[in-house]
Amino acid sequence: MTIQERVLTGDLSFDQYYAEYAKSLIPTDIEGASHYRVKALKLFEHSRGVAWKASIYYNNKKIGQVDNDGNGGCNFYTFNTPEIRHAYESFVRSNYPETVYDRDDHFIEYLMERDGVA
């Protein structure tokens, strides 16, 4: 039974449908991602959640950092140079459809799960 049929029959709520549909858009094996790594994850607990930061590597060279302040928002990215930022963002855009919100965050999550950092 398709996801749409499950919604029509009442087996799946619209929210569950949307979550499954959005998940289906996210690649699980990204060609070229083997060059990227996320390392040195540090967690910081505070009254509203858990903040964290990690280093982003390309071919074993640190190219930037990703931070999350633990307040429920998106991640913040800092790269060594504007050219590195552009190359990273171009790579991510080329591997995720435009309909995926926060493509950079999905890619970092993919790397963290793949590398056992999360």
Backbone torsions as a table, in degrees:
resi	resn	phi	psi	omega
1	MET	NA	134.0	179.8
2	THR	-74.4	166.3	178.0
3	ILE	-61.8	-42.5	-179.7
4	GLN	-61.9	-41.0	178.4
5	GLU	-65.2	-36.5	178.5
6	ARG	-64.7	-34.8	177.4
7	VAL	-69.3	-46.0	-178.4
8	LEU	-62.2	-33.1	-179.8
9	THR	-86.4	-5.2	178.8
10	GLY	87.5	3.2	178.8
11	ASP	-73.9	-15.6	-174.4
12	LEU	-142.1	128.7	177.9
13	SER	-75.2	165.5	179.1
14	PHE	-62.0	-40.7	179.1
15	ASP	-61.4	-41.8	177.8
16	GLN	-66.2	-39.8	177.5
17	TYR	-59.8	-48.0	-178.2
18	TYR	-61.9	-42.6	179.8
19	ALA	-62.5	-43.4	179.4
20	GLU	-68.6	-39.5	179.4
21	TYR	-65.2	-46.8	179.7
22	ALA	-60.9	-40.7	179.3
23	LYS	-63.6	-34.2	-178.2
24	SER	-69.2	-19.9	179.7
25	LEU	-81.4	-17.2	-174.3
26	ILE	-87.6	123.3	-179.7
27	PRO	-63.3	146.3	178.0
28	THR	-106.7	-13.4	176.7
29	ASP	-140.2	109.9	-172.3
30	ILE	-108.0	117.4	178.9
31	GLU	-65.3	131.2	-179.3
32	GLY	92.2	-11.4	-178.8
33	ALA	-71.1	-15.7	-178.9
34	SER	-64.2	-17.8	177.6
35	HIS	-75.7	-20.6	-176.6
36	TYR	-99.1	146.2	175.7
37	ARG	-143.5	153.1	171.1
38	VAL	-118.2	126.8	-177.2
39	LYS	-135.3	169.2	172.2
40	ALA	58.4	48.0	177.4
41	LEU	-68.4	130.5	176.5
42	LYS	-126.1	131.4	-179.2
43	LEU	-109.0	144.6	178.6
44	PHE	-136.3	115.6	178.4
45	GLU	-84.0	141.3	173.1
46	HIS	-144.7	-179.5	-170.9
47	SER	-63.6	-21.3	-177.7
48	ARG	-108.9	1.9	-179.7
49	GLY	154.4	-153.7	-179.6
50	VAL	-121.9	119.3	174.6
51	ALA	-90.0	156.2	178.6
52	TRP	-153.9	161.5	172.9
53	LYS	-147.7	153.3	179.9
54	ALA	-151.5	157.9	178.2
55	SER	-94.1	142.9	177.3
56	ILE	-105.1	129.3	-179.2
57	TYR	-118.8	147.6	172.4
58	TYR	-131.4	122.0	-176.5
59	ASN	49.5	47.0	176.8
60	ASN	64.7	17.1	176.0
61	LYS	-117.2	129.0	179.4
62	LYS	-66.4	124.1	-178.9
63	ILE	-113.2	-12.2	-178.7
64	GLY	177.1	-168.1	-178.7
65	GLN	-142.1	149.0	174.6
66	VAL	-122.3	134.7	-178.9
67	ASP	-128.2	149.6	171.8
68	ASN	-136.7	126.9	-174.6
69	ASP	-81.8	-1.7	175.6
70	GLY	75.8	18.0	179.9
71	ASN	-105.1	14.4	177.1
72	GLY	91.8	4.3	-179.8
73	GLY	-96.2	-171.3	-179.2
74	CYS	-79.4	174.7	178.9
75	ASN	-80.5	158.2	176.4
76	PHE	-115.4	135.5	-175.5
77	TYR	-117.4	138.5	174.3
78	THR	-129.9	127.3	-179.7
79	PHE	-118.1	157.6	-177.4
80	ASN	-62.1	-37.5	179.8
81	THR	-143.3	159.3	175.2
82	PRO	-60.8	-33.4	-179.9
83	GLU	-65.9	-39.4	177.5
84	ILE	-66.0	-42.5	177.5
85	ARG	-58.5	-45.9	-179.2
86	HIS	-62.4	-44.1	179.6
87	ALA	-63.3	-42.6	178.8
88	TYR	-62.9	-50.4	-178.8
89	GLU	-63.2	-37.1	177.0
90	SER	-63.8	-41.6	178.7
91	PHE	-62.1	-47.1	-178.9
92	VAL	-63.5	-45.9	179.4
93	ARG	-59.3	-36.5	-177.6
94	SER	-73.2	-13.2	-176.8
95	ASN	-111.7	-7.4	178.7
96	TYR	-125.8	137.5	178.7
97	PRO	-66.2	155.1	-179.7
98	GLU	-59.1	-24.7	-177.4
99	THR	-74.8	-11.3	178.8
100	VAL	-85.0	117.0	179.6
101	TYR	-75.6	144.2	179.7
102	ASP	55.1	54.8	-178.6
103	ARG	-56.2	-40.5	179.2
104	ASP	-59.3	-42.7	-179.5
105	ASP	-65.7	-38.5	177.5
106	HIS	-64.3	-39.4	-179.6
107	PHE	-66.3	-43.2	178.4
108	ILE	-62.4	-42.1	177.6
109	GLU	-61.2	-42.7	176.9
110	TYR	-57.8	-47.6	-179.2
111	LEU	-63.9	-41.1	-178.7
112	MET	-64.7	-42.1	178.0
113	GLU	-67.9	-43.9	179.9
114	ARG	-61.5	-42.1	-175.8
115	ASP	-88.5	-0.7	179.2
116	GLY	71.2	27.2	-178.7
117	VAL	-89.3	-31.3	-175.2
118	ALA	-70.9	NA	NA
